[in-house]
Amino acid sequence: MATNTLRSPHILRLLDRLFVEDDSSHAAMQQVTAQLDLPRLMTSKTQYRALYGLLKQMPLPVSRETGYLLYMLARSTHARTILEFGTSFGVSTIYLAAALRDNGGGRIITTEFEPEKAERARANLIEAGLIDLVEIREGDALQTLADGLPESIDLVLLDGAKGLYGDILKLAEARLHPGSLVLADDAHHCPEYVHSMRSDTLKYLSIALAGNLEISMKLE
Ligand SMILES: C[S@@+](CC[C@H](N)C(=O)[O-])C[C@H]1O[C@@H](n2cnc3c(N)ncnc32)[C@H](O)[C@@H]1O
């Protein structure tokens, strides 16, 4: 019988708690961002560290719907190797690692430059009982993902600084195979990335799903 780790009571409780924490952070988030030129900072290739430093107490997770979609896509593609850009408190990592568990095992490499967030993600993944599937690389993804990647990658989730989506994908692209998925959350903030994924029609099939999730499948 197929297992569904996401239905484990301790994981349901943990995800509920993390989403409640996210809900209660919205007012503080609005206060922090009210004075900022958010659209410019979100796409900046130079000021992302400062922006995320201001947001280091905020969970900023994928939505529940996107979380379930991540789980379903990772399961239905039988993913065994996953790369994630942007760990935060580990919500998306929990959905993806749960899929790996139910696929029979595998490895997710995820990366986060805020040390406190990396620690919180580790604690959450320990609580979820999924830490054995996860490698958390602490530091800027441009460095932490520059080497030591698995030979083949089945699924990539881009959910860090929006201005870097194209650069991070380049680090992993040679390891994708036909059928590999690249999922980019909040991709409406990076029109250049979306344009590049849709314009090379021999390389990728790419569409927007669930509002702001750009989903691209490697063709060749
Ligand atoms: C939207 S949140 C990720 C949410 C997470 N995927 C989840 O669902 O819980 C983006 C995270 O990426 C981190 N980040 C942004 N740019 C980064 C970079 N260049 N290297 C490492 N981490 C980065 C931020 O600190 C922030 O915690």
The ligand as a Gaussian input file, in Angstrom:
#p B3LYP/6-31G(d) Opt

LIG

0 1
 C       10.653000      32.596000       0.497000
 S       11.793000      32.055000       1.702000
 C       11.861000      30.307000       1.474000
 C       10.661000      29.600000       2.038000
 C       10.830000      28.089000       2.091000
 N       11.073000      27.546000       0.784000
 C        9.597000      27.477000       2.715000
 O        8.649000      27.124000       1.989000
 O        9.536000      27.400000       3.945000
 C       13.311000      32.534000       0.977000
 C       14.522000      32.166000       1.832000
 O       15.673000      32.161000       0.998000
 C       16.760000      32.689000       1.724000
 N       17.693000      33.188000       0.703000
 C       17.474000      34.193000      -0.181000
 N       18.512000      34.334000      -0.998000
 C       19.428000      33.388000      -0.647000
 C       20.723000      33.042000      -1.131000
 N       21.297000      33.720000      -2.140000
 N       21.370000      32.011000      -0.557000
 C       20.801000      31.336000       0.489000
 N       19.582000      31.630000       1.003000
 C       18.904000      32.641000       0.441000
 C       16.137000      33.770000       2.603000
 O       16.908000      34.058000       3.746000
 C       14.783000      33.162000       2.942000
 O       14.822000      32.469000       4.165000

